[in-house]
Amino acid sequence: MKDLSFTNVRMALGEPSLETRRALSAVLHQKGFHDIIPAASLETIVDSVTTDRADLIVCDAHIEGGDLYQLVHDIRHGKIGSNPFLVIIILADQPDVELVKRLVDAGVDDILTKPITAGKFADHIIHLSKHRKDFVVTVDYIGPDRRKDGPRPGTQVIPTIKVPNPLQDITSGSNLNKIKHEIEDAKRKINEQQVERLAYQACYLSDHLVSAYDSEPDKEVVPMITRLEAVTSELEEKLPLSSYAHARKPCSQLLDMAHRLHREPLNPKAENVQRLSVLSQELHDLFVQINPDAFPEKAHEGQDNQDDYDNSAPFDESILSQEELFKRLNTME
């Protein structure tokens, strides 16, 4: 730790209490953090992200002035700021499992419970500078990998991605150009995996819709069609910057077919259902040609698999209590 220098690390510290904010800032200053943006509301945090003035965000879970979940989600998905890999730590003084899980699903690095000593808080940041979790990508989640077990047989293989750690890069003295290159390289890898997840989901939904129409469709097909439209639309947007750009035509046609089904969800034309199946298979085949692991074949055998349709973060579901949840989140493994 003697080699660490946090002088150039830019921190946005969101804490409603002026007293707590000053106490945390004081101890962080002692640890070497000199570029701290104090924030009493979320607006200041948002401004620090949009103007690229933060490498580390520390924020109270109940801070006012906006939607903290949406901010974290937008950062991770590259919708705000230029670095989706900012280190994000949340401070929470209420053991609210739903709130914690929502923020975890947004992609935060850690959640620490209050009250927390300033010393322990600073030590945790130092720990993260050396031991950040790798990221995973699902259809709706980008963030630290919290899975304990490997994928079940027949599910899509979701590898981890080692993403830039601003704390480590800056404290180790990496030059700015090197850091920017690492960020752009990781963003390309993220986009590639997002495209694979989205294509997999589009085929999964298409196949299940075809199966539903083979029997007697009910109102449950409507949200599936809506979901297919959203997934395919995002896939079409991200394809050009991926290795699968050649799949844009069947993707666009699949999106058009989803729109047609949306207009006649319970009584579609037979040729539209048949075309949906054909387009799904075409999309599947184009992806498998490049990466056979992108589509486990069981996905086309009608196997109903929770992993295929789970849009939340890969999160440890063996939580028995609120206390255990916060204990695990606070453990520096």
VMD Tcl script that draws the C-alpha trace (Angstrom):
set ca {
  {0.00 0.00 0.00}
  {3.02 2.29 0.36}
  {3.19 2.47 -3.45}
  {-0.40 3.70 -3.79}
  {-0.97 7.36 -4.54}
  {-4.58 8.51 -4.74}
  {-3.66 12.13 -5.43}
  {-4.95 11.99 -9.01}
  {-8.07 9.90 -8.30}
  {-11.17 12.01 -8.79}
  {-13.96 11.16 -6.36}
  {-17.58 12.26 -6.27}
  {-18.82 11.91 -2.69}
  {-22.61 11.96 -2.41}
  {-23.69 12.25 1.22}
  {-26.73 14.30 2.37}
  {-25.32 14.89 5.86}
  {-22.80 17.73 5.89}
  {-21.22 16.40 9.09}
  {-20.74 12.90 7.66}
  {-19.52 14.27 4.36}
  {-16.88 16.36 6.10}
  {-15.76 13.45 8.28}
  {-15.37 11.11 5.31}
  {-13.59 13.77 3.27}
  {-11.15 14.43 6.11}
  {-10.07 10.82 6.50}
  {-9.92 10.32 2.74}
  {-7.68 13.36 2.49}
  {-5.39 11.73 5.04}
  {-5.30 8.61 2.86}
  {-4.17 10.69 -0.11}
  {-7.44 11.62 -1.84}
  {-7.20 15.30 -2.71}
  {-9.67 15.65 -5.61}
  {-13.05 15.16 -3.92}
  {-16.30 16.61 -5.26}
  {-18.73 16.95 -2.32}
  {-22.35 16.34 -3.26}
  {-25.45 16.88 -1.16}
  {-27.76 15.74 -3.96}
  {-27.64 13.42 -6.97}
  {-27.55 16.31 -9.43}
  {-23.93 17.04 -8.50}
  {-23.01 13.37 -8.99}
  {-24.67 13.35 -12.40}
  {-22.78 16.50 -13.38}
  {-19.45 14.95 -12.35}
  {-20.19 11.96 -14.60}
  {-21.40 13.90 -17.64}
  {-18.36 16.18 -17.48}
  {-15.98 13.24 -16.93}
  {-14.70 14.52 -13.59}
  {-15.04 11.30 -11.59}
  {-13.16 8.00 -11.44}
  {-14.83 6.88 -8.21}
  {-18.40 7.47 -7.04}
  {-19.35 7.03 -3.40}
  {-23.01 7.77 -2.78}
  {-25.66 7.34 -0.10}
  {-28.41 4.98 -1.23}
  {-31.14 7.43 -0.23}
  {-29.65 10.58 -1.72}
  {-32.24 12.93 -3.15}
  {-32.33 14.70 -6.47}
  {-32.89 11.84 -8.89}
  {-32.91 8.09 -9.45}
  {-29.65 6.52 -8.25}
  {-30.51 3.16 -9.82}
  {-31.04 4.77 -13.22}
  {-27.77 6.69 -12.96}
  {-25.75 3.56 -12.20}
  {-27.54 1.61 -14.93}
  {-26.91 4.38 -17.47}
  {-23.22 4.59 -16.53}
  {-22.72 0.85 -16.99}
  {-24.58 0.86 -20.33}
  {-22.58 3.80 -21.68}
  {-25.55 6.15 -21.83}
  {-23.88 8.82 -19.69}
  {-20.24 9.80 -19.42}
  {-17.36 8.28 -21.36}
  {-16.29 5.58 -18.89}
  {-18.78 2.79 -18.04}
  {-16.24 1.31 -15.63}
  {-16.25 3.93 -12.90}
  {-15.88 2.36 -9.46}
  {-19.22 2.80 -7.68}
  {-19.73 2.30 -3.95}
  {-23.10 2.75 -2.24}
  {-23.57 3.56 1.45}
  {-26.82 2.31 3.01}
  {-28.04 2.81 6.57}
  {-31.17 0.67 6.28}
  {-31.10 -3.12 5.70}
  {-33.60 -2.91 2.84}
  {-33.12 -6.07 0.75}
  {-35.22 -4.79 -2.17}
  {-33.26 -1.54 -2.35}
  {-29.94 -3.37 -2.15}
  {-30.87 -5.89 -4.83}
  {-32.09 -3.14 -7.14}
  {-28.81 -1.28 -6.82}
  {-26.83 -4.48 -7.26}
  {-28.85 -5.18 -10.41}
  {-27.83 -1.74 -11.65}
  {-24.17 -2.77 -11.50}
  {-22.61 -1.19 -8.40}
  {-19.24 -2.48 -7.21}
  {-20.09 -2.58 -3.51}
  {-22.66 -1.63 -0.91}
  {-21.40 -0.72 2.55}
  {-23.66 -0.44 5.56}
  {-23.79 2.54 7.86}
  {-22.62 3.32 10.40}
  {-19.13 2.73 9.08}
  {-15.94 4.16 10.48}
  {-14.08 6.52 8.21}
  {-10.99 4.34 8.52}
  {-12.80 1.18 7.43}
  {-14.40 3.10 4.59}
  {-11.02 4.30 3.32}
  {-9.51 0.83 3.69}
  {-12.31 -0.63 1.58}
  {-11.58 1.81 -1.23}
  {-7.91 0.85 -1.05}
  {-8.94 -2.80 -1.24}
  {-11.03 -2.18 -4.37}
  {-8.04 -0.56 -6.03}
  {-6.41 -3.99 -6.07}
  {-9.29 -6.48 -6.03}
  {-12.11 -5.41 -8.31}
  {-14.43 -8.15 -9.60}
  {-14.52 -8.98 -13.30}
  {-17.69 -7.94 -15.15}
  {-20.37 -10.03 -16.83}
  {-22.91 -9.05 -19.47}
  {-26.51 -10.21 -19.80}
  {-29.34 -8.70 -21.83}
  {-30.03 -5.99 -19.24}
  {-27.10 -6.19 -16.83}
  {-23.51 -5.01 -17.03}
  {-21.53 -5.17 -13.82}
  {-19.48 -7.20 -11.35}
  {-19.84 -10.97 -11.51}
  {-21.40 -12.27 -8.30}
  {-22.14 -15.81 -9.49}
  {-20.87 -18.61 -7.30}
  {-21.52 -21.55 -9.61}
  {-20.90 -22.14 -13.29}
  {-23.66 -22.20 -15.91}
  {-26.16 -25.04 -15.91}
  {-26.06 -27.53 -18.81}
  {-27.77 -26.14 -21.90}
  {-27.58 -22.50 -20.82}
  {-25.72 -19.79 -22.65}
  {-22.09 -19.53 -21.56}
  {-21.50 -16.07 -20.11}
  {-17.77 -15.41 -19.67}
  {-16.32 -12.69 -17.47}
  {-14.54 -9.61 -18.75}
  {-11.63 -7.98 -16.99}
  {-12.51 -4.30 -17.13}
  {-10.37 -1.25 -16.38}
  {-10.07 -0.34 -12.73}
  {-9.64 3.45 -12.52}
  {-8.33 3.19 -8.97}
  {-5.64 0.70 -9.92}
  {-4.74 2.36 -13.21}
  {-4.35 5.83 -11.74}
  {-2.57 4.78 -8.55}
  {-0.12 2.63 -10.51}
  {0.85 5.60 -12.66}
  {-0.59 4.43 -15.99}
  {-0.59 7.21 -18.58}
  {-3.83 8.71 -19.79}
  {-3.60 7.32 -23.33}
  {-3.10 3.79 -22.00}
  {-6.13 4.14 -19.72}
  {-8.29 5.45 -22.57}
  {-7.18 2.57 -24.80}
  {-8.09 0.03 -22.10}
  {-11.52 1.63 -21.67}
  {-12.27 1.55 -25.41}
  {-11.05 -2.04 -25.70}
  {-13.28 -3.14 -22.81}
  {-16.25 -1.26 -24.31}
  {-15.81 -3.20 -27.56}
  {-15.77 -6.49 -25.65}
  {-18.87 -5.46 -23.72}
  {-20.68 -4.57 -26.95}
  {-19.72 -7.91 -28.50}
  {-21.16 -9.83 -25.57}
  {-24.26 -7.65 -25.45}
  {-24.89 -8.46 -29.10}
  {-24.57 -12.19 -28.39}
  {-26.90 -11.98 -25.39}
  {-29.46 -9.95 -27.34}
  {-29.41 -12.28 -30.33}
  {-29.80 -15.29 -28.06}
  {-32.75 -13.63 -26.34}
  {-34.35 -12.66 -29.66}
  {-34.20 -16.25 -30.90}
  {-35.41 -17.58 -27.57}
  {-38.45 -15.28 -27.60}
  {-39.17 -16.01 -31.26}
  {-39.09 -19.75 -30.71}
  {-41.40 -19.52 -27.71}
  {-43.82 -17.34 -29.64}
  {-43.91 -19.88 -32.45}
  {-44.61 -22.62 -29.90}
  {-47.37 -20.52 -28.35}
  {-49.01 -19.94 -31.73}
  {-48.86 -23.66 -32.50}
  {-51.29 -24.18 -29.63}
  {-53.81 -21.56 -28.51}
  {-52.20 -18.17 -27.93}
  {-53.45 -16.08 -25.04}
  {-52.67 -12.63 -23.70}
  {-49.29 -13.84 -22.43}
  {-47.90 -13.54 -25.96}
  {-48.32 -9.75 -25.86}
  {-45.49 -9.02 -23.36}
  {-43.31 -11.53 -25.21}
  {-43.86 -9.65 -28.47}
  {-43.17 -6.33 -26.77}
  {-39.99 -7.75 -25.31}
  {-38.96 -9.12 -28.71}
  {-39.42 -5.67 -30.25}
  {-37.23 -4.05 -27.59}
  {-34.50 -6.71 -27.72}
  {-34.35 -6.82 -31.53}
  {-34.34 -3.03 -31.79}
  {-31.35 -2.77 -29.44}
  {-29.62 -5.63 -31.27}
  {-30.03 -3.83 -34.61}
  {-28.47 -0.72 -33.07}
  {-25.41 -2.53 -31.68}
  {-24.70 -4.95 -34.55}
  {-22.68 -2.58 -36.80}
  {-19.85 -2.27 -34.24}
  {-19.62 -6.02 -33.65}
  {-18.26 -9.09 -35.42}
  {-21.84 -9.91 -36.40}
  {-22.58 -6.87 -38.59}
  {-23.54 -9.21 -41.44}
  {-26.56 -10.33 -39.38}
  {-28.22 -6.94 -39.58}
  {-30.58 -7.89 -42.44}
  {-32.30 -10.84 -40.70}
  {-32.31 -8.80 -37.50}
  {-34.14 -5.93 -39.22}
  {-36.57 -8.38 -40.78}
  {-37.16 -10.00 -37.40}
  {-37.90 -6.59 -35.90}
  {-40.36 -5.88 -38.71}
  {-42.05 -9.22 -38.07}
  {-42.31 -8.43 -34.35}
  {-44.06 -5.16 -35.24}
  {-46.52 -7.07 -37.45}
  {-47.29 -9.53 -34.66}
  {-47.79 -6.63 -32.29}
  {-50.63 -5.41 -34.52}
  {-52.32 -8.84 -34.50}
  {-51.02 -10.60 -31.37}
  {-53.83 -13.12 -30.87}
  {-54.70 -13.84 -34.48}
  {-51.54 -13.57 -36.60}
  {-51.29 -14.65 -40.21}
  {-49.88 -18.15 -40.56}
  {-47.19 -16.95 -42.97}
  {-45.98 -14.40 -40.39}
  {-45.55 -17.08 -37.74}
  {-43.72 -19.29 -40.21}
  {-41.50 -16.39 -41.26}
  {-40.72 -15.65 -37.61}
  {-39.40 -19.19 -37.19}
  {-37.29 -18.94 -40.36}
  {-35.75 -15.60 -39.36}
  {-34.95 -16.89 -35.88}
  {-33.08 -19.83 -37.36}
  {-31.24 -17.58 -39.83}
  {-30.09 -15.30 -37.03}
  {-29.06 -18.30 -34.95}
  {-27.01 -19.81 -37.80}
  {-25.16 -16.57 -38.57}
  {-24.06 -16.22 -34.95}
  {-23.08 -19.87 -34.55}
  {-20.83 -19.63 -37.61}
  {-18.65 -17.16 -35.69}
  {-19.11 -18.38 -32.12}
  {-20.68 -21.84 -31.59}
  {-20.86 -21.18 -27.84}
  {-23.17 -18.19 -28.35}
  {-26.18 -20.47 -28.82}
  {-26.44 -23.72 -26.84}
  {-28.44 -26.02 -29.10}
  {-30.88 -26.85 -26.31}
  {-32.24 -23.34 -26.68}
  {-33.83 -24.55 -29.93}
  {-35.29 -27.68 -28.38}
  {-37.96 -25.72 -26.52}
  {-36.30 -26.12 -23.14}
  {-37.71 -23.54 -20.76}
  {-34.71 -22.14 -19.01}
  {-34.74 -19.40 -16.41}
  {-31.25 -18.24 -17.33}
  {-32.43 -17.49 -20.88}
  {-35.09 -15.02 -19.77}
  {-33.52 -13.67 -16.58}
  {-32.80 -9.98 -17.06}
  {-31.42 -9.30 -13.60}
  {-27.85 -9.36 -12.42}
  {-26.09 -12.70 -11.89}
  {-26.81 -12.46 -8.18}
  {-26.33 -14.93 -5.36}
  {-29.88 -16.13 -4.61}
  {-28.98 -18.18 -1.56}
  {-29.50 -15.17 0.71}
  {-31.21 -16.17 3.92}
  {-31.59 -12.85 5.66}
  {-31.00 -9.13 5.41}
  {-28.08 -9.44 7.80}
  {-26.42 -12.13 5.69}
  {-26.91 -10.08 2.53}
  {-25.15 -7.05 3.94}
  {-22.47 -9.22 5.52}
  {-21.62 -10.69 2.14}
  {-21.63 -7.34 0.40}
  {-19.28 -5.91 3.02}
  {-16.84 -8.82 2.98}
  {-13.60 -8.00 1.23}
  {-12.84 -11.32 -0.39}
}
mol new
graphics top color blue
foreach p $ca { graphics top sphere $p radius 0.5 }
foreach p [lrange $ca 0 end-1] q [lrange $ca 1 end] { graphics top cylinder $p $q radius 0.2 }
display resetview
